[in-house]
Amino acid sequence: MHVERRNGGRSAAHAFNRAYKPLLDRLGLTYPQYLVMLVLWERDGVPVKDIGERLLLDSGTLTPLLKRLEVAGLVRRTRTPRTSGRS
């Protein structure tokens, strides 16, 4: 099965932007940053890989976005300790 956007898709996107952009601007967030924050508000400590899978974003898109959120003081990125047998 294939799903295609209908003609109203573009006007729906414009309506969404008109409604939400002023709110996101006040929060200092872009729409993709807002989506990441929604994922983290649902569950804290989500691995980057899981965020990417959930939002269909690759690491090349997600990494700079997360860095900007970290600089803004909205998230803290930490490395997951490796469980390899090295000492």
Secondary structure by P-SEA (a helix, b strand, c coil): cbbbbccaaaaaaaaaaaccaaaaaaacccaaaaaaaaaaaacccccaaaaaaaacccaaaaaaaaaaaaaaccbbbbbcccccccc
